[in-house]
Amino acid sequence: MKNNQLSVRGPHFTKKYNDFKVYKNMIVYRIWFSVLLILISSNVISQSNCILPIDAFQSYSKKELLSSSCNNENSNTNPDYTNKYKKTETYVPDINTPIKHIKICINVFTGPGTIQNTTDIIANLNQMVAWSNDFYTHIVAASYPIAGVIPLTDTKIRFDLDDRIYFYNGTNLYNNTRIASLQEYVARIDVTRLDNLNIYLTAGTSSPYAIAPFPITIINSNYSNAGSLYGDVGLFMHVDGTNGINYTHSQTLAHELGHCLDLFHTYNPSCCHETCDNADPEYLEDVFGPSPPSYCWEYGRWGCTITPGQNTCTNNAMGGNNLINYFFSPHQIGKMHRALSIKTTRRYVRNDAYKSIPLNITSNETWNFDIRLYSNIVIKTGVTLTMKCNVIMPILGKVIVEQGGGN
Ligand SMILES: [Zn+2]
């Protein structure tokens, strides 16, 4: 349903053990960060400015290919997946959860009516990202609180720009709104920019002011759900030279980045909103309540008036309102962190995210899905963990097998 869907905002705007050591009663394995790079043959696009053939950058994006025996989709009925690793609850951060820094990159296509490469604009773009980070750092209380829900104050997610602002002059893309076209151009200039979650800014207005695709589960070998971005995640935003960059852009950016982290809308009408079926495992009970209200999705829109305790217009970050601060529910935050483990957005997380509290495996489990972890794994005595797919570990991550445990 959600694969390849786009969310729109507007109208305003193997286990491969390289070495191991024996410590007393335990064996410590070290899994190095593994990257699959599989080259796919394809046609070479002939353009005068072509630096890389298209198959090269498509393959670059497809480095997280899923083998046929692995399944990160909803169709995976393995109880270890459906009851634990696919559940948003599993990923709700706690005090020990490290901040996950997502590397982003801003690409500005300049031309008539666009912002230009000036010191002021670069400062404004940095400010825009800083404001967006504020939304993820300082969460306010819900205007429509659900009884029993303990809110979080920090998403533990940040967006790192690190001076990755690039201007592209003299192209006909300055009023283009199609992410795939913009991405393709950037990839040919420097394919390593696809190591970041790319933000594309143009003066294009033929489509809404901002748009972002949802992440997909790790790419299937047949690419059936890879979409035109070949598994990458990015977003488009309209900017123009008349209005420049302002606070509104940071509000929109924070919302769109939510989509990139797998969040849907909490309002209707909408192209793509969260489920209101409370029997659906994806139902956000801490947003809508144990049972959905008479109308589930809010009528929220840009500039709507919030009535505390009512769901007509709320301060939820995915409700479409324009506020100084937003609310993200714990399950929404868990959903974003889930995307950073089992969906494509995970590829942009900086390598230093490491949680000192290990993932303890206390009963037999089989992992027939790809997952990126941010802690060690401890396999308890008498327990077997069967890994059938890639497990991406922190740089210094370890799998610790207690005596009598196995994998
Ligand atoms: Zn949206």
Residues whose N, C-alpha, C, O or C-beta is under 5 A from the ligand:
A	BS01	ZN	S7 V8 R9
